[in-house]
Amino acid sequence: MISDLRDTLFRAITGDKISERNLVIHCARVAEAYVRTKASKHDHLIQFLSASYPDFALDSIADLFKRKEGVLVVFETWYERVGVDQLSKSDVFIQLRRLVFSSVNDHIFASYKLMDSSLSKIIRNLKRGITEQDVDGLELDSIERSIQLLDRGNIATRISPELLEIRLSNRLANAKNTLEILQILRSILEEYEPDESVKVGVTALATIIRKLYSSFNEIELEQRYLHEEAVVLKEEEWSTFINDSVRTLKMEFYKSYVVSNKLSDELYNAYFYITEEILLADYLKNRANNQSFYEHLHKVYPKVSKEEYRSKHRVILEYFVKNTRGELKRRVSKKISSAN
């Protein structure tokens, strides 16, 4: 481990080869550790592009070490922007780790672009939307490839893709173009306190936009498909599929919501109980669903008003229902396919 990272950075930027080698080793270790946390989700991509995790990690940070006129230009710009000279030793490590994480994420998504041109088109439109259109209050950070509000400080916390998807899921349906999407993003960023600087990764945002619009287009078809298949499955089979789908998503999201203290155990369990009740009412004939999500929640929490539901509960509950419905569709499709 580098004992004086600030000094190593300064020396590497100005051309010292030993410091540069030490910085490469440090960044590669950080990148490899981060790549391994993403291995289960992107393993097929990593194996396709590289012989090993260390190789993929080195490829991920290569752009950070490009030189121009003998200077590491990315590090030089980043060093000045985050004010490395003013940071504590621990904060220097934290900020460098964020830069490496961003580089790894960009490399992963850039690799996916080779197989998916639609993602690169969305990214291009988002960048052009900020630099060429009149979207007041947003700026593009070309070094970390992120979007944030103007005048909120240089050191910003990146919003997790999962949280960003939740916040966007109920707002994008009526957006007609990139400009309206960026205006929605600005309103989300403005919900944070003035002294709380946050940013959004451009590629992560593009991936969420593509996913949500694909979901919007498929919702009606999926619901119609599931109701058509209801004539094939018995009610007890539906109950089992729904219960298994709820249990799967409940386990999947537990770490993100309960362990991270975003939700209490009680509220988390209540959301999934309500999710199961909604799906049972949707797909069992003897429980025809004529109740809103709010009415389902109100049966569990009778003191919650509609206003409180909209401000505190709706987004997460609808997100859980949507994902559980998707898991249900997958299980039903597999069952029908195996029966044919």
C-alpha positions as CSV (number, residue, x, y, z in Angstrom):
1,M,0.0,0.0,0.0
2,I,1.2,3.5,-0.9
3,S,2.1,5.4,2.4
4,D,1.9,8.9,0.9
5,L,-0.6,8.8,-1.9
6,R,-0.7,12.6,-2.4
7,D,3.1,12.7,-3.0
8,T,3.0,9.6,-5.3
9,L,0.2,11.2,-7.3
10,F,2.1,14.5,-7.7
11,R,5.3,12.8,-8.7
12,A,3.5,10.4,-11.2
13,I,1.7,13.3,-12.8
14,T,4.9,15.2,-13.4
15,G,6.7,12.2,-15.0
16,D,8.4,10.2,-12.2
17,K,8.4,6.6,-13.5
18,I,8.7,4.8,-10.2
19,S,5.8,6.8,-8.8
20,E,3.8,6.1,-11.9
21,R,4.4,2.4,-11.6
22,N,3.4,2.4,-7.9
23,L,0.2,4.3,-8.8
24,V,-0.6,1.8,-11.6
25,I,-0.2,-1.1,-9.1
26,H,-2.4,0.6,-6.5
27,C,-5.1,1.5,-9.0
28,A,-5.0,-2.0,-10.6
29,R,-5.6,-3.6,-7.1
30,V,-8.5,-1.3,-6.4
31,A,-9.9,-1.9,-9.9
32,E,-9.6,-5.7,-9.6
33,A,-11.3,-5.7,-6.2
34,Y,-14.1,-3.7,-7.6
35,V,-14.4,-5.9,-10.7
36,R,-14.7,-9.0,-8.5
37,T,-17.7,-7.4,-6.7
38,K,-19.4,-7.2,-10.1
39,A,-18.3,-10.7,-11.3
40,S,-21.6,-12.5,-10.9
41,K,-23.4,-9.9,-13.0
42,H,-20.8,-9.3,-15.8
43,D,-18.8,-12.6,-15.7
44,H,-19.7,-13.5,-19.3
45,L,-18.5,-10.2,-20.5
46,I,-15.3,-10.3,-18.5
47,Q,-14.5,-13.8,-19.7
48,F,-15.2,-12.8,-23.3
49,L,-12.9,-9.8,-23.3
50,S,-10.1,-10.8,-20.9
51,A,-8.2,-13.9,-19.8
52,S,-8.5,-12.9,-16.1
53,Y,-9.9,-10.4,-13.6
54,P,-6.5,-8.7,-13.3
55,D,-6.3,-8.2,-17.1
56,F,-9.8,-6.7,-17.2
57,A,-8.9,-4.4,-14.3
58,L,-5.8,-3.2,-16.1
59,D,-7.7,-2.6,-19.2
60,S,-10.3,-0.6,-17.2
61,I,-7.8,1.9,-15.9
62,A,-5.7,2.2,-19.0
63,D,-7.3,5.5,-20.0
64,L,-6.4,7.1,-16.7
65,F,-2.7,6.8,-17.5
66,K,-2.7,8.5,-20.9
67,R,0.0,11.1,-21.2
68,K,0.1,14.4,-23.2
69,E,3.3,16.2,-23.4
70,G,4.7,14.0,-20.7
71,V,1.9,14.7,-18.2
72,L,-0.8,12.3,-16.9
73,V,-3.6,14.6,-18.1
74,V,-6.6,12.8,-16.5
75,F,-4.9,12.7,-13.1
76,E,-3.7,16.2,-13.4
77,T,-7.2,17.5,-14.1
78,W,-8.7,15.4,-11.4
79,Y,-6.0,16.3,-8.9
80,E,-6.8,20.0,-9.3
81,R,-10.6,19.6,-9.5
82,V,-11.0,17.7,-6.2
83,G,-8.4,19.8,-4.5
84,V,-6.1,16.9,-3.4
85,D,-3.7,19.3,-1.6
86,Q,-6.6,20.2,0.8
87,L,-7.7,16.7,1.6
88,S,-6.7,14.4,4.4
89,K,-4.7,11.3,3.6
90,S,-7.8,9.1,4.0
91,D,-9.9,11.3,1.8
92,V,-7.3,11.2,-1.0
93,F,-7.6,7.4,-1.0
94,I,-11.4,7.7,-1.0
95,Q,-11.5,10.1,-3.9
96,L,-9.0,8.0,-5.9
97,R,-11.0,4.9,-5.3
98,R,-14.1,6.7,-6.7
99,L,-12.2,7.7,-9.8
100,V,-11.0,4.1,-10.4
101,F,-14.6,2.8,-9.8
102,S,-15.9,5.2,-12.4
103,S,-13.2,4.1,-14.8
104,V,-14.1,0.4,-14.3
105,N,-17.8,1.1,-14.8
106,D,-17.1,3.0,-18.0
107,H,-15.0,0.2,-19.3
108,I,-17.7,-2.3,-18.6
109,F,-20.4,-0.3,-20.3
110,A,-18.1,0.6,-23.2
111,S,-17.5,-3.1,-23.7
112,Y,-21.3,-3.7,-23.8
113,K,-21.6,-0.9,-26.4
114,L,-19.7,-3.2,-28.8
115,M,-22.7,-5.5,-28.6
116,D,-25.4,-2.8,-28.0
117,S,-25.5,0.3,-30.2
118,S,-28.7,1.6,-28.6
119,L,-26.9,2.3,-25.3
120,S,-24.2,4.4,-27.0
121,K,-26.9,6.4,-28.8
122,I,-28.6,7.2,-25.5
123,I,-25.3,8.2,-24.0
124,R,-24.5,10.4,-27.0
125,N,-27.9,12.1,-26.8
126,L,-27.6,12.8,-23.0
127,K,-24.2,14.4,-23.5
128,R,-25.4,16.5,-26.4
129,G,-28.5,17.4,-24.4
130,I,-26.4,19.0,-21.7
131,T,-23.7,20.6,-23.9
132,E,-25.9,21.7,-26.9
133,Q,-29.4,22.2,-25.5
134,D,-30.7,24.7,-22.9
135,V,-30.9,22.6,-19.8
136,D,-30.3,25.2,-17.0
137,G,-28.6,24.0,-13.9
138,L,-26.8,20.8,-15.1
139,E,-23.2,20.3,-16.0
140,L,-21.3,17.3,-17.5
141,D,-18.1,16.1,-15.8
142,S,-16.1,14.8,-18.7
143,I,-13.4,13.3,-16.5
144,E,-15.7,11.1,-14.3
145,R,-18.4,11.0,-17.0
146,S,-21.1,12.1,-14.7
147,I,-23.9,14.7,-14.5
148,Q,-24.5,17.0,-11.5
149,L,-26.1,20.3,-10.6
150,L,-24.1,23.5,-11.2
151,D,-22.5,25.2,-8.2
152,R,-22.9,22.2,-5.8
153,G,-19.1,21.7,-5.2
154,N,-16.4,19.6,-6.8
155,I,-16.7,16.6,-4.5
156,A,-20.0,14.9,-5.1
157,T,-21.5,11.5,-4.1
158,R,-22.6,9.3,-6.9
159,I,-26.2,8.1,-6.7
160,S,-26.4,4.3,-6.8
161,P,-28.0,3.0,-10.1
162,E,-30.6,1.1,-8.0
163,L,-31.8,4.2,-6.2
164,L,-31.7,6.2,-9.4
165,E,-33.9,3.6,-11.1
166,I,-36.4,3.8,-8.3
167,R,-36.6,7.6,-8.5
168,L,-36.9,7.6,-12.3
169,S,-39.3,4.7,-12.7
170,N,-42.5,6.7,-12.2
171,R,-41.4,9.9,-13.9
172,L,-40.0,8.8,-17.3
173,A,-43.2,7.4,-18.8
174,N,-44.4,10.7,-20.1
175,A,-41.0,12.1,-21.2
176,K,-41.0,12.6,-24.9
177,N,-37.3,13.4,-25.6
178,T,-33.9,13.8,-24.1
179,L,-34.5,17.4,-23.0
180,E,-37.5,16.3,-20.9
181,I,-35.5,13.4,-19.4
182,L,-32.7,15.8,-18.3
183,Q,-35.3,18.1,-16.8
184,I,-36.7,15.2,-14.8
185,L,-33.1,14.3,-13.7
186,R,-32.5,17.9,-12.6
187,S,-35.7,17.9,-10.5
188,I,-34.4,14.7,-8.8
189,L,-31.0,16.2,-8.1
190,E,-32.7,19.3,-6.7
191,E,-34.5,17.2,-4.1
192,Y,-31.2,16.9,-2.2
193,E,-30.2,19.5,0.3
194,P,-28.1,22.4,-1.0
195,D,-25.1,21.3,0.9
196,E,-25.4,17.7,-0.3
197,S,-23.7,17.4,-3.6
198,V,-24.7,14.4,-5.7
199,K,-24.0,13.2,-9.2
200,V,-25.3,10.6,-11.7
201,G,-23.1,8.4,-14.0
202,V,-23.9,9.1,-17.6
203,T,-23.7,5.4,-18.6
204,A,-25.6,4.2,-15.7
205,L,-28.3,6.7,-16.5
206,A,-28.4,5.6,-20.1
207,T,-28.8,2.0,-19.1
208,I,-31.7,2.8,-16.7
209,I,-33.4,4.9,-19.4
210,R,-33.2,2.0,-21.9
211,K,-34.4,-0.5,-19.3
212,L,-37.3,1.6,-18.2
213,Y,-38.5,2.5,-21.7
214,S,-38.3,-1.2,-22.6
215,S,-40.3,-2.0,-19.5
216,F,-42.9,0.7,-20.3
217,N,-43.4,-0.9,-23.8
218,E,-43.7,-4.4,-22.4
219,I,-45.9,-3.9,-19.4
220,E,-49.2,-4.1,-21.3
221,L,-48.1,-7.1,-23.3
222,E,-46.8,-8.9,-20.1
223,Q,-50.0,-8.3,-18.2
224,R,-52.1,-9.5,-21.2
225,Y,-49.8,-12.6,-21.5
226,L,-50.1,-13.5,-17.8
227,H,-53.9,-13.2,-17.8
228,E,-54.1,-15.3,-21.0
229,E,-52.0,-18.0,-19.3
230,A,-54.3,-17.9,-16.3
231,V,-56.7,-20.2,-18.1
232,V,-53.9,-22.8,-18.3
233,L,-52.7,-22.8,-14.7
234,K,-54.7,-23.8,-11.6
235,E,-55.2,-21.3,-8.8
236,E,-53.0,-23.2,-6.4
237,E,-50.2,-23.1,-9.0
238,W,-50.6,-19.3,-9.3
239,S,-50.4,-19.0,-5.6
240,T,-47.2,-21.0,-5.5
241,F,-45.6,-19.0,-8.4
242,I,-46.5,-15.7,-6.7
243,N,-45.3,-16.8,-3.3
244,D,-42.0,-18.1,-4.8
245,S,-41.5,-14.9,-6.8
246,V,-42.1,-12.7,-3.7
247,R,-39.7,-14.8,-1.6
248,T,-37.0,-14.6,-4.3
249,L,-37.2,-10.8,-4.7
250,K,-37.4,-10.4,-0.9
251,M,-34.1,-12.2,-0.5
252,E,-32.5,-10.3,-3.4
253,F,-33.3,-6.8,-2.2
254,Y,-32.7,-7.5,1.6
255,K,-29.1,-6.3,1.6
256,S,-29.8,-3.2,-0.4
257,Y,-32.7,-2.0,1.7
258,V,-32.5,-3.5,5.2
259,V,-28.8,-4.1,5.8
260,S,-28.1,-0.7,4.4
261,N,-30.7,0.8,6.7
262,K,-32.9,2.3,4.0
263,L,-35.9,0.4,5.4
264,S,-36.7,-1.2,8.7
265,D,-37.3,-4.9,8.8
266,E,-41.0,-4.3,9.6
267,L,-41.6,-2.0,6.7
268,Y,-39.6,-4.1,4.3
269,N,-41.7,-7.2,5.2
270,A,-44.9,-5.2,5.0
271,Y,-44.1,-4.0,1.5
272,F,-43.6,-7.6,0.3
273,Y,-46.7,-8.8,2.1
274,I,-48.6,-6.1,0.2
275,T,-46.8,-7.0,-3.0
276,E,-48.0,-10.6,-2.7
277,E,-51.6,-9.4,-1.9
278,I,-51.6,-7.2,-5.0
279,L,-50.4,-10.1,-7.3
280,L,-52.8,-12.6,-5.8
281,A,-55.6,-10.1,-6.4
282,D,-54.4,-9.6,-10.0
283,Y,-54.2,-13.2,-11.0
284,L,-56.6,-15.3,-8.9
285,K,-60.2,-15.2,-10.2
286,N,-61.7,-15.4,-6.7
287,R,-59.8,-12.3,-5.6
288,A,-60.5,-9.9,-8.5
289,N,-58.4,-6.7,-7.9
290,N,-60.4,-3.5,-7.8
291,Q,-58.2,-1.8,-5.2
292,S,-55.4,0.7,-5.7
293,F,-51.9,0.2,-4.3
294,Y,-52.8,2.8,-1.7
295,E,-55.8,0.8,-0.6
296,H,-53.8,-2.4,-0.2
297,L,-51.2,-0.5,1.9
298,H,-54.0,1.2,3.9
299,K,-55.2,-2.2,5.1
300,V,-51.8,-2.8,6.7
301,Y,-51.2,0.8,7.8
302,P,-54.6,2.4,8.3
303,K,-53.2,5.7,9.6
304,V,-51.2,6.4,6.4
305,S,-52.9,9.2,4.4
306,K,-52.8,9.4,0.6
307,E,-50.4,12.3,0.8
308,E,-48.0,10.3,3.0
309,Y,-48.4,7.3,0.8
310,R,-47.4,9.3,-2.3
311,S,-44.4,10.9,-0.6
312,K,-43.0,8.0,1.5
313,H,-44.3,4.7,0.2
314,R,-45.5,4.7,-3.4
315,V,-42.2,4.7,-5.3
316,I,-40.6,1.7,-3.5
317,L,-43.8,-0.3,-3.3
318,E,-44.4,0.1,-7.0
319,Y,-40.8,-0.8,-7.7
320,F,-41.1,-4.0,-5.6
321,V,-44.4,-4.9,-7.4
322,K,-42.9,-4.3,-10.8
323,N,-39.8,-6.4,-10.2
324,T,-41.8,-9.2,-8.6
325,R,-44.2,-9.2,-11.5
326,G,-41.3,-9.6,-13.8
327,E,-40.0,-12.6,-11.8
328,L,-43.5,-14.1,-11.9
329,K,-43.6,-13.8,-15.7
330,R,-40.3,-15.6,-15.9
331,R,-41.5,-18.5,-13.8
332,V,-44.8,-18.8,-15.6
333,S,-43.1,-18.6,-19.0
334,K,-40.7,-21.4,-18.0
335,K,-43.7,-23.5,-16.7
336,I,-45.7,-23.1,-19.9
337,S,-42.7,-23.8,-22.1
338,S,-41.9,-27.0,-20.3
339,A,-45.5,-28.1,-20.6
340,N,-45.6,-27.6,-24.4
